[in-house]
Amino acid sequence: MSNGAGRILLDVRGLCASVAGVPILKGIDFTVRAGEVHAIMGPNGSGKSTFSKVLAGHPSYEVTGGSAVFDGVDLLALSAEERARSGFFLSFQYPVEVPGVANAQFLRLAYNTVLGGRGRDELDPLEFDDFVREKMKLLEMDPAFLDRSVNTGFSGGEKKRNEILQMALLEPKLAFLDETDSGLDIDALRIVAQGVNHLRSADNAVVLVTHYQRLLNYIVPDFVHVMDGGRLVKTGGRELALELEARGYDWIGKQAA
Amino acid sequence: MSAVLQNLIDQPYKHGFVTDIEADVVAKGLDESVIRLISHKKNEPDWLLEFRLAAYRHWLTMQEPTWPNVKYPAVDFQDISYYSAPKPKKKLASMDEVDPELLRTFEKLGVPMHEQAALAGVAVDVIFDSVSVATTYKKKLADVGVIFCSFSEAVHEHPELVRKYLGTVVPTSDNFYAALNSAVFTDGSFCFIPKGVKCPMELSTYFRINTQESGQFERTLIIAEEGASVSYLEGCTAPRFDTNQLHAAVVELVALDNASIKYSTVQNWYAGDENGVGGIYNFVTKRGLCKGVHSKISWTQVETGSAITWKYPSCVLLGDHSVGEFYSVALTNHMQQADTGTKMVHVGKNTRSTIISKGISAGRSNNSYRGLVKIGPKAEGARNFSQCDSMLIGETCGANTFPYIQVQNNTAKVEHEASTSKIGEDQLFYFASRGIDAEEAVSMIINGFVKDVFTQLPMEFAVEAGRLLGLKLEGSVG
C-alpha cells in the first residue's frame, strides 16, 4: 500500500494548542502521504480528538506553536470553511443535530460549496437527489434519511453513516475520522469500513482516530501512532495496534517516561 | 460569542431614512380638546366623537399594564403629538396626485404601487403617519362589492357598517392601549367583503411612522360576511430616530358564517440601535371574532422590529365549528424586547385552534411567548394544539414561554409542546467543516426553524419576510 513515495498531503511540525489557556497539544510531528492510512490511538484525554479539531479549525482551540502544511498550503492560516473547501475533512465523533434543516438540503449545500469551488457543476435538487442516492447505497442507508432533519433523532450508528456519506460526497484529499467506530454495532462497523475503503485511492489519505483496534481489522493502517499527554509517543505498523489491544496503554506511558 | 456571529447580528436598519414632507402636526399633549380637534379635522359624525370621548374618559381611569415581561421608562402620554398628516392635504383621486417625495419613500421601502401593484396583483392602502394616502385598486374591488378604503373614508361613505362593527371585538374599555387608541385613532384601513364573495386579490396595507414625535394610532376593521373570504397583508416600517415612538393600533376582524379571514403581518418598525436607544414601542391589540358557524380566522405574523413588542393577536371562537390559527415568528436582536403570543378563546362547540410560535433571540434581547388557551363550559369537543419553539443565538439573550391553559369542559383536548434550541459555536463549526460559512449556516438554520410559519404566508410576503430575516441577521441571503 504505502511505499513512502506518495506526495506529502499533511506535514505537521511541533504543533502546540490549548483550550481556555490549558495546553492540550504539546508538540506534535506528523506526516501523511497520499495513499496512506494512519491510525492514531491513545487513552482518553490524550489529545486525539483535540488534534483533529485543531486541524479542522475549531474556534475554541488556540494554536500556540508549530505549523501544519496541507498539500502545500499553510493550513493554520485558513478558516474552517476554507480548510473544508481545500479538501480537509473531519468526520465528527459527535455529529451535531440541526433541527428543521433537511439533510438533503444540508448535503447539497455542502456539496455545491465544496465541489463547486473546485470547478464541478453545481447540482440542483433533482440532480443531487439522484447523485446522493447512489452514494447512500454504498453505506446501505435508507433514502428516508434525506428528508429528516440533519442528524436529529438519528441513532449513534446512523449519525456515523451520515458522516461517511458526507465524506463520500465531498471527496476529501485527507479525511480524519474521529472515533467513527464508537456507537457502531458489528454490522454497521463493517458497512462503514467498506464505505471508507471504497473511497480510498492513491491520491487521498485517511487518518483513523480511535480508541479500539477493532476498526483496524476492517480498515488496515500503514502506520499506527500512540498519543499520550498531547504528544505522539510511539509509531509502529499494524502490529502495534494488536499489541496495544493485548497490553493496554500503560506500558507505553512507562516506556516513554 | 464568536466574532462572526456578532457581525451577523449587527446589520444596520435599512428603512431608517426620514422623508422631508411638510406635515400638519397637532401640538403635543392629550385632553378632550385634542380629541375634539382630531374629530373636527376629520369632519367626523357626532357618534364617533362620542365613541372617542367615552374611550378617553375610561382610559383616564386605567393603569398602564405592568405584567408583560418587558422593561422601559414610563411613557409620557402628554409628550406625544396625536395627529400628523402630510401637507398639502387634499382629496386624492389617483396615484398621480400623490406627492412624488412620498412615492419615492414607498419605492425605497419596496411597497408595490403603480405598475408594481398591477404586476403583483396587490391592492395597497398606505398609511403615512396618521393619514391614509392612497388606496390602489379601489375600483376593481368595487366591481365585486368589496370595500377597501381608509378608515376615515369608511366613516363618511359607509357609516352604517363602521358603526355596526366598530368596538364590537375590542371594546373601548378592553385594555389601556386599546382605550387610548379608541380615543385618538386618526386613520387606518377598512375592509368589507360581502356575502359569498371571495376577494379577488390580496389586500395590503403599508404603515409608516415618519414624524419624530408622533404616535401612530391606526384602526383596522375587517368584516367578512357569510361565505366570504379575504387575505389581508400588513407591513410596517419607521425611520430611525433616537427617541422612542409609540404605536398603539387596534385591529378588529369579524367573520360571519362560513367566512374566512387570513391576516398576515410583517412588522419591521425601527428597533432602536444596538444599545437600545430609540425605536418603536409597539403596543397593539389585534383580535378576531369568529362569530358565525364554520368561520375561520388565521393570524400570521413575522415580528422583526420595534424596541418593545406587546402584541397578542387573538381569536374568539364563538360560532360552532369555527377555527382559529396563530402562526408567529418573532425575532429580537440587540436590546429588543418582545412579549407576544395569542389568546384562543373557545366558546362554541367543536371549535379548533392551532398555535405555532417561533421565537428567535439574539444579542442582548429578550423574547417571551405568552399565550392563553381558554375552553369555555359550552365548548363541547373543542381542540387546541400549541407548539412554542425558541431559538437562542449566542450567550446573552433570553427566551421565555408563558402558556396559560384554562379548561372548563372535560370533552376538550388541549396539547402543548415547547422546545428551546441554540445556534452555538458547535453548530456553526459543523457547517464550517463542510465548507459552509457562518452566514449561510445561520440562514439555513433560521429558515428551517421558521419553515412551518412561513409556509402560511402568501407567496410574495414569504419572500419578503425571508429577506427581512436575512437582513436582520445576516446581511444578505441568497
Contacts between the chains, C-beta under 8 A, distances in Angstrom:
chain1	res1	chain2	res2	distance
A	56	B	429	7.9
A	56	B	433	5.2
A	57	B	429	7.8
A	57	B	432	6.9
A	57	B	433	7.5
A	58	B	429	5.4
A	59	B	2	5.7
A	59	B	425	5.9
A	59	B	429	6.6
A	60	B	425	6.6
A	79	B	432	7.1
A	79	B	437	7.9
A	80	B	429	6.2
A	80	B	432	3.6
A	80	B	433	5.8
A	81	B	431	7.8
A	81	B	432	4.5
A	81	B	433	7.8
A	81	B	435	5.2
A	81	B	436	6.3
A	81	B	437	5.0
A	83	B	433	7.7
A	84	B	432	6.8
A	84	B	433	5.4
A	84	B	434	5.8
A	84	B	435	4.0
A	85	B	435	4.6
A	89	B	433	7.7
A	90	B	433	5.2
A	92	B	430	6.9
A	92	B	433	7.6
A	95	B	430	7.1
A	96	B	426	5.5
A	96	B	427	5.3
A	96	B	429	7.9
A	96	B	430	4.0
A	98	B	427	6.3
A	98	B	430	7.5
A	98	B	445	6.2
A	98	B	448	7.2
A	99	B	419	7.9
A	99	B	421	5.9
A	99	B	448	7.1
A	99	B	449	7.5
A	100	B	445	7.0
A	100	B	448	3.0
A	100	B	449	4.8
A	100	B	451	6.3
A	101	B	444	5.5
A	101	B	445	6.1
A	101	B	447	7.9
A	101	B	448	3.9
A	102	B	448	7.4
A	105	B	444	7.1
A	105	B	448	7.9
A	106	B	434	7.7
A	106	B	444	7.1
A	109	B	436	5.9
A	109	B	440	6.9
A	109	B	444	6.8
A	110	B	434	3.8
A	110	B	435	5.9
A	110	B	436	6.1
A	113	B	434	7.5
A	113	B	435	4.2
A	113	B	436	5.7
A	113	B	440	7.8
A	114	B	434	7.1
A	114	B	435	4.0
A	117	B	435	7.1
A	149	B	448	7.2
A	166	B	434	6.4
A	170	B	434	7.1
A	170	B	435	7.4
